[in-house]
């Protein structure tokens, strides 16, 4: 069995917790114990665990619910379920939801040891970047995570986990490249429909006539070119989740038909009279302000209210710059593995440049930037000079100005601090770049309180 496993025991029965603790201590493992789901989540918020031994029946939050939360928030943590009320259905459900194993109380020490050995041999996911796990939300098996440690992203994660188990319609808004489809996939992956299809369609990519046929399907001979009957995407997505990307691009005609689908939960193929019953969850996304589109008469008000039962807004990357280092590390690791290259480190000066850039293309632009660097540069450490010229240039209004107006003093302080970071605190070099002498620079450093910590 692997050494130094961090194990959490979650059971409302004190006698069970003590018995398991005693057994683990004989194996040199010092576990933590929680008596309920709330206490367990508090522990997991403060400490990383390799394995959770989780009771199914607990008073405040049952183990199935907690299992789902653990698998979505902490995908590197394995879970072994324990119960005194075994059924085949419960065991199957636990395994489907991602449990590594299933023990029936009262279990013998040898059974516990076997389960732990099996878990250790199977191998837990890499924990080289634990912060990525603790600040991400799973998109499902083999689909990665959605990353963010900023307060806005944590609020989005909380909202996703709250809305996911329901069938409520969700409208996701945000600029292009912020990750609207990733949020939609996270909702689906944490919903009761996770085992069914996630169907995504870009409403801006198809002309109206083709879009109608794609959504509803058609019967043979219903129009010129309909040589055979075709199933529509709504029908194919039955019992799953349907994602409308850039929903503002739907024509008023298609909007009316979509509204009817939502209201009646049924649709018909083009050229057919037979109704198809639908059980789908609808999630939409738009980079436009749909309320303004409603006022302009280009989007139906009744459809807007149907789609936006739960709104989720994703802020642009420039508004959550504390996520940039975490996202950068995630992309470096993921892309390096994809292109089969050693995973390089990234220097502080490169991270400083990335944090200064306004990222008009948001997370997608950052991902593409990292991919370009990893493909073109053969280096063990990514430095500022390895970044594309459009991002690493020293002078440029986007590195200096923010969206909010600055006073001249605030602007000067920001710029001097930026130059000092780029020169790694070398005042002579910084003064030359700023076009002032070293003494003047020293006076300004003292004036603005730019000590070594702020630099």
N, C-alpha and C positions, 0 to 999 in steps of 0.2 A: 504494500500500500504506500502511496506517495506520502512523503514526509511533510509536516507542517501544513496540513490541510486546515483551512479555517471553516469551522462547521457551526451552524446555528440550529438549535433544536426549538421547534415551535409546537407546543402542546399545552392545552389548558389543564391537564392533569399533572400535578406536581410530582406524584410518584413515578410517572413515566419519564418526566424530565430528569429526575435524579437517577433513575436506573440507567438511562441512556448515557448520561454524563459519566457515571461510574464506569460503564463499559468502555467508553472512549478514552477515559483517563488511563485505563490499563494499557491502552495502545499508544500512549504518549501524546494524545490529542486533548487539548483544553478547549472544550466547546463553550459557546455562549448559549443562553437559554431565554426564551420569551414565552410568556403565558397566553398571548393572544396576537392577533394579526397586527393590531396597531403598534404594539411593543416591538414586534418583529420588524416592521417597516422603519421604526425609529433606529433600531440597530443597523439595518441595512443602509440607512441614510448616512451613518457615521463610519461604517466599516465594510470592507469587501469580504464576501464569503465565497468559498469554493462550492460549498454544498449546504443545502437546507433540508433538514429532516422535518417534514411538515404533516401535522395531524389534519385530517379532513374535517372532522366535526368540532367546531369551536363556536362559542356563543356570539361574539361580536362580528366576526368575519370568517366565513368558512374557508377551509383549506383550498377548495377549488378556485375561489375568487382570488385568494392570495397567490396561488400558483400562476394564474394568468397575469397578475401584476408583476411577479418576479420574472416570468419569461419575457415580458415586454420591456421592462426597465433594466433588468440585469441578465441579459442573455448568456453571459459567461458563467452564471451561477447555476449548478445542477440542483434538482429537487428530487428527493425520495419521499413519496407519500406514505403515511402510516395511518391505519384505521382499525377500529375495533368492530366495525360494521361492514364487512366485506361483501361486495356483489360484483359479478362479472361486468355489469354495465359501468359501475363506478371505476373499476380498474381500467377498462378500455377508455373511458372518458379522460382519465388522468394521463394515460400514455399519449392519447391524441393531443392533449393540451401541452405536452412537452415534458412530463415527468420522466425521470430516468429509470425509476423503479417503484415498486409498490410492496409495502410490508404490512402484514396483518398482526394486530395486537391480540394476545401477548406473543411477541416473537422471541426466539432464542438468540443468545449472543452470537452463535455461529451464523444465523441468518443475517443479522446486522453486519457482521464482518464480511460475509459473502457479498452483500449489496455494496458495501464500501469498496471492496476489492474490485468488483465489477466496474464500478464507477471510475476508479482510478485507472484501470487498464484501458477502459474505453477512451479515456483521455478527455480532459476538459479543454474548452477553447482557450486559445492564447490569452494571457493577461498582460501582455507587454505594454498595453496602453489602457489600464483600468479606468482612467478618467473618461475614455471614450464610451465605455459601457455605462458608467454611472450617469453620464450626461446625454444619453441617447435613448431613442425609442425604437423598438424592433419593427421592421417592415415585413417580417415573416421569415421562414426558413430560407437561407441562402440569398436573401435580398438585402442584407445589410441593416443599417440603422439610420435614423434621422438624428442629426447631431445639433447640440446647443446647450451651453451652460449659462447663458444670459437669462436674466429674469423674464424677459418677454418669451423666450423659447420654453422656459420651465412652465410658464402659464399655459402655453399652447399644448405642451405635453399633458398637463393636468386636464385641460379641456378635451383633448383627444381621448384620454382614458375614461372620462366621464360620459362622453357622447357615444363612444364606440359600441357598447353593449345594446344601445337603443337602435331603432330604425328611423330616427329623425333625419330629415334632409339637412345637409350641411353645405354652406356656401363659403368657400375659401377664397380670400382676396389677397392681393399682393402683387408687386411688380414682377415682370418676367424674370425667371431665374431664381426666385426665392425658395422654390421647392414646394409648390402647391400640390403637385401630383404625389410627392413623397408623403405629405400630410394625409392626403386621401388614402394612400396605400396603408399608412399606419393605422388609420381608422378601421379600414377593412381587416387588417391583420390582427387587430385586437377586438374584433366583433364576433358575434356568433355565426357570421357568414364566412369566416376565414377559410373554411374548407371548400367553399364554392368559388366561382370565377370572379375575378376583378376585371371588368371590361372598361377600357378607357378609349375615348374618342376625342379628337381635336376638332372642334366645331369650325375652326377657321380653315381647315385643310380640304374640305369637301364642298362642292357646289350644292345648292339646295336640292335639286332633283336627285342627285346621287346620294345625298345625306338621308333623304326620306326613305329611299330604297334600302340603304345600309341599316337604318334604325328599325324599320318595320318589316323588311323583307318584301318579296313580291311573288306572285304566282306566275307560272308560265303563260306567256302571251298577254300579260297585263299591259305591256307597252312595247314599242319597237326595241328589239334587242334583248327582250326577256325570254331567252330560249329555254330556260328551265326555272323551276320554282327555287327560291332562295330563302333561307331562314334569316330573319333580321337579328340585329345585335341585341335587341331587347329580349327576344326569345332565347337566344344563346346565353344571356346573362341571368336567366331566371334562377331565383334563389340566391343570387350573388349581389354584387355591388356594381353600379353603373356610374362611371365618372365622366362628366361633361367638362372637358377642358376648354377654356375661353368661350363660355356659354353665351357671352354677349354677342357673339357672331351669328347666333341662330336667327334666321329670318322670322318675321312675325307669324308667317304661316306655320313653320315648324314649331314655334313657341306655343301656338294654340293647340297643336296636336300633342306636344309634350305635356301641356297642362291637363289635357284629357287623360293621358296615360297615368299621370300622378293621381288624379281624382278618381278614376274608375278602375285603376289597377288592371287594365287590359289593353290590348292593341289588336290591329288587324293588318295583315299583309296588304301591300298595294295590289288592288284588283281582286281582293277576296272579301267575302262577307262573314267568314268565320272568325269569331273573337278568340283571342289567346289570353288566358288568365296569367297575370304577372305577379310575382313576389320578388321585387327588387328594391334595394336601397339606393337612393340617388344622392350623389355628391357632385357639386358643381364648383367651378373655379373661374375667376375672371381677373384680368389685370386692369380692367376698367371699373369705374365707380358705377355700379348698376343703378343706384338711386338717381344719378344724373341721367343715365340712359332712360329710366322710367319717365323723368321729367321731359326729356327730349322726344318721347314718344317712340323710341326705337326698341324698348323692352317692356313687355306686359307687366303691369303692376301686380296683377293677381298671381302671375307665375313667379315674380320676384319674391313675394311673401311665402309662396310654397317652397321655394328653393332655399330660402335663408332662415329656416326655423332656428338653426344654430349657426351663427356666423363665426368664422375664424379668420383673423387678419394676421398675415405674416409680415413683420417689419423688414425693410431692406437691410442688407448686410451692413451698410454704412451706419445704421442705427443700432447695431449690436456688435460692435467691433471686438468685444471680449470673446466672441465665438470664433474669431479668425484663427488664432493659434491652434485651437482644438480641431477645427475643420481642416486646417492645413496638415496637421499630423495625421488625421484620418485619411485624407486623400493621398498623402505620401505613401502610407503603408498599403492602402488598398490598390493604388495604381502600380506601385512597385511590384506587388505580387502578380498583378494582371499581366504586366510586360516582362515578368520574370527577371527583375533586376534586384540587386541588394538594396535594402531600405536605407536611404541616406538620412543623416540628421539635417536639421535646418538651423542656421545661425540666428543669433539675436538681431543682427543688422538686417537680415533678410525679412525676419518677422516684423521688424519696425517698418520696413518699406511696405509690406503687405497690409499692415494696420493703417498706414497713412493713405493708401489708395482708396478712392471712393466706391469702387466696384459697381459701376452702372449696370453690369450684367449679373450682379449679385453672386450667389453661391455657385451658379453654373459657370460664371466667368472665372472664379477662383479655382474651381476644379479643372477647367481647361488649361489655366495657367500652370498649375502644378504638373499636369500631364505633359505639357509642352517641355517644361524644364527637365522632367525625368527622362524624356525621350532624347532630347538634344544634348544634355549635359551628363558627362560621365564623371561623377564626383561623389565623394563620401560625405561631404558637407555642402548643402545648398547655401550660397552666400548671395548678398544683394546683387552682385555683378552677374549672377547666373539668371536673374529674372529678366523678362522682356523689357526692352527699352521704354515702352509706353508706360510701364509700371515703375521701373527703377529710376527714372530720371529724377534728378534732384530738384530742379526748378519746374514748377508747373502749378497753376492755380488750384488744381484739385487737391494737391497735397497740403495746401495752405488754408484755403477757405472752407468753412463748413457751411451747412445750409442756413444756419442762424447768423445774423450780422454780428461782427466783432468790432470792438473799439480798436483804435490804432495800437494801444498798448497791448491788448490781448493778442492782436495779430503779430506784433513784433515778438512777444514772449513765445508764442506758438512756433514761429519760424526759427528763432534762435535755438529753442529747445530741439527742434527737428534737425537743424544743422549740427548741433553738438552730438546728437545721437548718431548721426551719419559718420561723424569724424571720431566717434568713440571717445568723446570728451577732450580731444586734442585741441586746445584753445588757439594755438597759432594757426593751425590748418583751418579751423572754423572761422577765425577772424579774416583770413584771406578770402574764403568763399563768400563771406558776408560783406567784404569790401570795407572793413573798418580795422583799426589797429587793435592790438591785443589788450591794451589798457582800457580802451572803450568797451571792448567785449566784457572784460572783467567787471566794469561798472554796471553794465546791463545785467550780467548774471546775478550780481548782488541785488540789483533793483527788483528783479523778478523772482528772486528766491530760487534760482535754478541750481540747486546743489547737485551733488553726484547722484543722489537717489532719484531725483526727478529727471536727470539726464539718462 
